[in-house]
Amino acid sequence: MFKKILIAEDHESVSISVQKTLSDINIVHDHSNYVFYCDDALGRIKKALREEKPYELLITDLSFEHDRPQEISDGATLIKAVKLIQPDLKILIFSIENRSHVAKALMEDLEIDAFVPKARGDAKDLKIAIETIYKNRKYLSPNLKQAVKEETPFEFSSFDKTIISLLTKGTPQKDIPFYLQKNNIKPSGLSSIEKRLNTIKTVLNISNNEQLIAYCKDRQII
């Protein structure tokens, strides 16, 4: 079983619960191996690599409180940064996000090993997930909510698809206006782009660009 696990979770009560789950499956977890911020998580992983005592598993949330300046402020960005320095690190997302299609898309996009929603029975779910990925298998929780047919599906315009496609390719949001101006696509102002993305996310009840990209890929919108 895993010997060295890092928990990135900004709510202490949840972190303690995860540690209890680890002890229940006979993983002796060092209480110092949990952090409240993504920057700290990346720093711990880098330090462990330098000391040649790398982590074997990262359990991380997707959303974190923005109560202090951070270079990395969300779990998806943390995972991408971690993959660059330790590609073989096993990663499990433990999140309030509970939609099956979003979780599935994030697993594919971020190349993670498991996705478990914070919900009733999540301690048992976590145990199964950890045991599964230890055996080098993927785990997508069966407790995720399945998508239901939308009564009023959102109509994506060609402009919407263009800016979301650019985000998918890794274009920073602040650089999208340059592409739009170069290709004579209007509106091309950054404020217009931000307003449109915020509108889409509000209508679809999506909290960030990573989830929006996952949503669109899953439905083959882009």
MIRO-507863 format. One record per residue (C-alpha): residue in one letter; x, y, z. Coordinates in steps of 0.1 Angstrom, whole numbers, padded with zeros to 4 digits, always signed. Each point is the difference from the previous one (the first is absolute). Layout:
N
aXYZ
...
This chain:
222
m+0000+0000+0000
f+0010+0036-0004
k+0025+0012+0026
k+0003+0038-0008
i-0032+0020-0007
l-0005+0037-0003
i-0035+0015+0007
a-0007+0034-0015
e-0033+0012+0016
d-0009+0035+0013
h-0025-0012+0026
e+0017-0015+0030
s-0030-0022+0010
v-0001-0016-0034
s+0038-0006+0001
i-0003-0017+0034
s-0028-0022-0014
v+0022-0010-0029
q+0028-0008+0024
k-0024-0022+0021
t-0010-0018-0032
l+0037-0007-0007
s+0006-0014+0034
d-0031-0023-0004
i+0018-0017-0029
n+0032-0003+0020
i+0018+0029-0016
v+0021+0017+0027
h-0003+0036-0011
d+0023+0027+0013
h-0022+0029+0011
s+0025+0025-0015
n-0007-0013-0035
y-0031+0022-0006
v-0002+0035-0012
f-0027+0027-0003
y+0015+0017-0032
c+0009-0012-0035
d+0033+0019+0001
d+0010-0018+0032
a-0010-0034-0016
l+0023+0006-0030
g+0028+0011+0023
r-0004-0032+0021
i+0001-0022-0031
k+0031+0018-0013
k+0018-0003+0033
a-0008-0037+0002
l+0014-0005-0034
r+0032+0018+0009
e+0004-0022+0031
e-0007-0031-0022
k-0029-0008+0022
p-0029+0007-0025
y-0037-0001+0008
e-0019-0030-0014
l-0035+0015+0001
l-0015+0035-0001
i-0035+0005+0012
t-0013+0034-0009
d-0031+0021-0002
l-0008+0021-0030
s-0011+0032+0017
f+0020+0019+0026
e-0007+0031+0020
h+0016+0032-0014
d+0010+0014+0034
r+0036+0007-0008
p+0020+0007-0032
q+0008-0032-0019
e+0018-0008-0032
i-0022-0031-0003
s-0035+0004+0013
d-0019-0031-0011
g+0004-0038-0001
a+0000-0004-0038
t+0029+0025-0004
l+0018-0018+0029
i-0004-0034-0018
k+0014+0014-0032
a+0031+0014+0018
v+0005-0032+0019
k-0001-0021-0032
l+0028+0021-0014
i+0024-0010+0028
q-0013-0034+0011
p-0020-0015-0029
d-0003-0034+0018
l-0016+0014+0032
k-0034-0016+0006
i-0027+0027+0004
l-0035-0002+0015
i-0024+0029-0002
f-0023+0003+0031
s-0025+0028-0008
i-0034+0014+0006
e-0004-0003-0038
n-0026-0028-0005
r-0008-0001-0037
s+0010-0032-0017
h+0007+0016-0034
v+0022+0027+0015
a+0019-0025+0021
k+0005-0023-0030
a+0013+0029-0022
l+0023+0012+0027
m+0015-0035+0005
e+0008-0001-0037
d+0012+0036-0004
l+0022-0001+0032
e+0010-0037-0003
i-0008-0006+0036
d-0006-0034+0016
a-0032+0004+0020
f-0029+0024+0006
v-0021-0002+0032
p-0027+0025+0009
k-0005+0014+0035
a-0034-0016+0008
r-0017-0025+0023
g+0021-0031+0002
d+0032+0017-0013
a+0023-0016+0026
k-0008-0035-0014
d+0003+0014-0035
l+0034+0014+0008
k+0012-0033+0013
i-0011-0018-0031
a+0016+0027-0022
i+0034-0002+0018
e+0000-0038-0001
t-0009+0000-0037
i+0026+0025-0012
y+0027-0018+0021
k-0007-0029-0023
n+0007+0023-0030
r-0036+0002-0010
k-0022+0031-0005
y-0029+0008+0023
l-0030+0022-0009
s-0025+0000+0029
p-0034-0016-0006
n-0014+0026+0024
l+0003+0028-0025
k-0032+0014-0013
q-0009-0010-0035
a-0008+0028-0025
v-0037+0005-0006
k-0015+0013-0032
e+0000+0038+0001
e-0034+0016-0006
t+0016+0032-0013
p+0034-0009-0014
f+0024+0030-0004
e+0006+0010-0036
f+0037+0006-0006
s+0007+0026-0026
s+0030-0002-0024
f+0016+0027+0021
d-0005-0021+0032
k+0015-0030-0017
t+0030+0020-0013
i+0010+0014+0034
i-0006-0033+0018
s+0021-0018-0026
l+0028+0025+0005
l-0001-0007+0038
t+0001-0037-0008
k+0032+0005-0019
g+0016+0017+0029
t-0004+0036-0011
p+0000+0023+0030
q-0034+0018+0003
k+0019+0034-0001
d+0015-0009-0034
i-0032-0010-0018
p-0008+0036-0011
f+0032-0001-0022
y-0012-0031-0018
l-0035+0015-0005
q+0014+0033-0013
k+0024-0018-0024
n-0029-0020-0014
n-0025+0029-0001
i-0023-0016+0025
k-0022+0023+0020
p-0004+0008+0028
s+0037-0003+0008
g+0003+0019+0033
l+0012-0019+0031
s-0030+0013+0020
s-0024-0014-0027
i+0017-0034+0002
e-0001+0000+0038
k-0037+0010+0001
r-0009-0027-0025
l+0019-0028+0018
n-0016+0011+0033
t-0034-0001-0015
i+0005-0035-0014
k+0014-0013+0033
t-0029+0016+0019
v-0027-0015-0022
l+0017-0035+0001
n+0008+0003+0037
i+0037-0005-0007
s+0026+0016+0023
n+0032+0003-0021
n+0014-0003-0035
e+0014-0035+0005
q-0035-0013+0008
l-0014+0019-0030
i+0026-0016-0023
a-0009-0034+0014
y-0037+0006-0005
c+0005+0010-0036
k+0023-0028-0008
d-0023-0026+0015
r-0029+0013-0021
q+0022+0004-0031
i-0008+0037-0002
i+0036+0007-0009
